[in-house]
Amino acid sequence: MPSQLGTIGEAARELAYRLSNICDRKGWAAEGVAYNSLVISCPEISRLAAETEEKIPL
């Protein structure tokens, strides 16, 4: 199960990165900030998910 969660998380990060780039190209700054913040937060989100998974195995 952990590898499946990692795959989903990586896909979500890639999607947020692509959406951030699209917003940048279109001049949609407010929307782009939200996606960029998600991309920047991904390592911490992954760390917390792994930590939680250790405490509560799926």
C-alpha positions in Angstrom: 0.0 0.0 0.0 2.8 2.6 0.7 4.0 2.4 -2.9 0.5 3.1 -4.2 0.2 6.2 -1.9 3.6 7.3 -3.2 2.5 7.0 -6.8 -0.7 9.0 -6.2 1.3 11.6 -4.3 3.8 12.0 -7.1 1.0 12.3 -9.7 -0.7 15.0 -7.5 2.6 16.9 -7.3 3.1 16.7 -11.0 -0.4 17.9 -11.7 0.0 20.8 -9.3 3.3 21.7 -11.0 1.7 21.7 -14.4 -1.3 23.7 -13.3 1.1 26.2 -11.7 2.9 26.6 -15.0 -0.3 27.0 -16.9 -1.5 29.7 -14.5 1.9 31.5 -14.9 1.6 31.4 -18.7 -2.0 32.7 -18.6 -1.3 35.4 -16.1 -3.5 33.9 -13.4 -1.3 34.9 -10.5 -3.8 34.2 -7.6 -4.5 30.7 -8.9 -0.9 30.0 -9.6 0.1 30.8 -6.1 -2.2 28.2 -4.7 -0.8 25.5 -7.0 2.8 26.6 -6.4 2.3 26.5 -2.6 1.1 22.9 -3.0 4.2 21.9 -5.0 6.4 23.5 -2.4 4.6 21.7 0.4 4.8 18.3 -1.2 8.0 17.1 0.6 6.5 18.0 4.0 3.1 16.4 3.1 4.9 13.2 2.1 7.0 13.2 5.3 3.9 13.6 7.4 2.0 10.9 5.5 4.9 8.5 6.0 5.1 9.3 9.7 1.3 8.7 10.1 1.5 5.5 8.1 4.2 4.2 10.5 1.9 4.9 13.5 -1.3 3.6 11.9 -0.5 0.9 9.3 -3.0 0.5 6.5 
